[in-house]
């Protein structure tokens, strides 16, 4: 039991359950399966983006431009849809994902080929991408009545009683779990982040992997662009403003080390769910939105402290007796 | 006896770094089924050569031939695809990943059709290799739980996981115990039989004579000699290696040894070292010798207040002191010149004088404002005394050679007027000229009544410079020798746990 609780993912899962139960005491309806599914559905986009962000953070980088990428691709697909309502939605989704991929590749290329720190690159592209949204739309909104029925309804339509939006996130989780565990590139991302020097000596190209991570993060952001504007049935300049911080927070809470090389898909998903539960539960029990921000912030700080403790270098194990104890 | 053709040859290879010519027109031949020992002092260019042979550095000049064909090694990948593999001095591995992953990183085994990683196969293969080299390690353990020796065995297992044709062992025995070294010899013999060309880098002559067929000697980045090992003896190799005899290299001047200044009693740490007790006297150079990873650096860092969780008593001049941070240590009069000079010793982007003034900022200011001129004057006196070679003390430290950087670090600490100065590998990676200057300076320090602790992995250096020597093994003090009792054989045997 003790070792089980020391596992951070198990601990986080227990915390989420406890949190949900506590909310359930005040508001029993919160625990209805339909509501829990709604909470998951509401967190889907955060989960997808957090998984992309995790790959980037694993390589010792950070992607601040995800929300701006989402806003830009969202605006582009919404405008395309209103201009050409006859184009099939899957084509638009593909176009959005492709555009997101390109935006991510721009980040990755700047980091890889020019060696500019990721935080600087994505701070810049964040403003650029967001600025382009304004240039494209002239600050105007694309509202629900300008979108086709299919465009708006697909994420909401249900498959086996579960909305398509939630299905998409499940598929992304499964693919990402496979990628990080069973694909060469996925494993090399861990190696590159854990020890870039050693990775280089082993013939792993760290820069190329950073490029790959940024590309995937961009691709997922592009996918989320469509999901976001269709779900909320509106596209405007400030869509998802500041959402990149939630995404990074989800990673950190889920145990992804900001120093790179450490982090799991499970942890990341749980980190996003934790934020999702907080975001959905606090209004239900009558906590003001201002407190919600403070609570999310406090959780992030606590998570960082917990990470720092568990990651603290214990030093080399030199003494025989000490070596024996650890086994 | 006619030689077979060399499998891997270098001709006229040069490599320069800013301020240093690391390799100057060197040549080397490695023959299939033979072990070639590469011999040279620290700074002779051995590590640069290894990196050039494994695609990490690209030579400025010269040619590389593999099986007679002209090749260029642009990436580590390219070297590996030819079967050239090295076990590096500082085993570079991934702490957070499993043993299996450390062995297969970069050349994972996959299912042919789907490209999916084949973990069961990799674990089994890892288990097999580890068993072959008799390293009892569970392949699924994260590397961070392994001891230094075990990590080294993982590095060797990694090299063996390739279809190796050229194997470079860069001081492979530095962190291994007696038993593990025997295992390693076994591995080398098997590789020889399999027709591999092996390059063996070591400072230990008994090992070289035990395992090598040929030798190549480097000095100061140049090729000096090569030939068959049975045609030379140790004395000849030493002369080739240093270009002079040991007495000339180490200008030991005896200082008057006075009262104890530093007394350490039962200093201990949960994982790094235990039961450390010793005295250090005025005017004394106390050498600490041991294998890499024996806990010497950790002990010194504890004395300097860097480590957490240290227990035990430390007295300076009969006064008990509590050292919890480097600031405490400096106040008590203990300073530490670290092994990782660039990472821990100097601020490369700052000029010389600001580096020297750094620990003194509280004394060289007037009412809270830094006095640039006072800082410069302070630096001037120490930089002159240490003969730092630079056009001006406003030169960035990053532009100096390794030896001069080391002088700046020492100068910085001397300016604090310490009682005890700890030098951790003070001549690692610096050229022979600077080395001699550092050694001469150590003698001056003790003549001024300072007490010096010197940690070094170079036995001739510790033997040449110390008045007394403490040998550590696996975090414990295993023996102590006075200068007249120094014997290379007994010291090495103590250090390897014999």
Interface residues (C-beta under 8 A of the other chain):
Chain A: X181 X182 X183 X184 X187 X188 X190 X191 X194 X195 X197 X198 X199 X200 X201 X202 X203 X204 X205 X261 X262 X314 X315 X316 X317 X318 X319 X320 X321 X322 X323 X326 X327
Chain B: X54 X55 X56 X75 X76 X77 X80 X88 X92 X93 X94 X95 X96 X97 X101 X105 X106 X107 X108 X110 X115 X116 X117 X119 X145 X146 X147 X148 X269 X270 X271 X272 X273 X274 X293 X294 X295 X298 X307 X474 X475 X476
